[in-house]
Amino acid sequence: MLPMVKESVITKFERDGYAVAEGLFSAEEAADWRRYFMEMVERGGDGWAEGGVDPEHPDPLRRYPRLLQPHRGDPIAFGYMTDPRISEHLTALAGGEPLAVQTMVYFKAPGSRGQNLHQDNTYLKAKPGTCLAAWTALEDIDEENGCMVVVPGSQNLEIMCQVEREGLDLQQWTNWETPLGPGQQAVPVHMKAGDCLFFNGSLIHGSGMNRTEDRFRVTLIGHYISAEATQVAKYYFPVYRMDGTRVEDGIEMDPVHGGPCGVYVERDGRTVIEMTGLAEEATSAH
Ligand SMILES: O=C(O)CCC(=O)C(=O)O
């Protein structure tokens, strides 16, 4: 029998744009998935490793790169993406059964840089509505091994233009990040193996460096578009229903290269968002 979606999870998701379903998966399932995907990356990634695996590279992100879209050939990743427990939660949180478009596995070996603050729908471009994520911890995760950080309430923002910050890439993947507005703050999300973090595709989030010498931070991630979406960026095709069948029509590839994004401007002593610029074109996974 499926676990009930807790009222507290729904309330938190609606208010803050994210919520953790504690123990959605058992510690044994998390350990099995961890073992399975670690073995996959250590034998070369089975074709899913971003940029390929280079076991001798000084950068831990090149020794243990993320796996992108493994569900397109791997049954374990496909099973995670369409797991009924995820489906049940996303349906309750988003008000309708979503469609599945992406899987990723992050290893974040000791010393790995973190991921810059961003909003997923900058890249997925799901509309109308937005995208959603189901991010499962395959081991205990805290600030030391690079937990997720999220900006509560930022799910209500427009898609914001990213800004360049010199030197950010010493600790993060790139020098580009989504800026925070007045009063906004990124908070860490601590998780236990088997917990699943659900978040809205407009929520600003990222992750810190793994500062440990001996702990990985392995996570299994699914990305979805909300039921009402009729468009998503080309990279995310094919689109699947949660029963595992493929959507053959009804979803268009986003025809726009880039798109409008928001910037903070001062107006009459207040900070407001003005839509301008062009958000990055979706060519890779986020
Ligand atoms: O796991 C991370 O460090 C970042 C993941 C992420 O940004 C996402 O799943 O959208």
The ligand as a Tripos MOL2 file, in Angstrom:
@<TRIPOS>MOLECULE
LIG
   10     9     1     0     0
SMALL
NO_CHARGES

@<TRIPOS>ATOM
      1 O1         22.1520   18.0260   -6.5020 O.co2     1 LIG1
      2 C1         22.5580   19.1670   -6.6910 C.2       1 LIG1
      3 O2         23.5930   19.5770   -6.1750 O.co2     1 LIG1
      4 C2         21.7620   20.0990   -7.5640 C.3       1 LIG1
      5 C3         20.5840   19.4070   -8.1890 C.3       1 LIG1
      6 C4         19.6550   20.3100   -8.9000 C.2       1 LIG1
      7 O3         19.9060   21.4680   -9.0640 O.2       1 LIG1
      8 C5         18.3750   19.7850   -9.3830 C.2       1 LIG1
      9 O4         18.0680   18.6140   -9.2140 O.co2     1 LIG1
     10 O5         17.6080   20.5790   -9.9680 O.co2     1 LIG1
@<TRIPOS>BOND
     1     1     2 2
     2     2     3 1
     3     2     4 1
     4     4     5 1
     5     5     6 1
     6     6     7 2
     7     6     8 1
     8     8     9 2
     9     8    10 1
@<TRIPOS>SUBSTRUCTURE
     1 LIG1         1 GROUP 0 **** ****
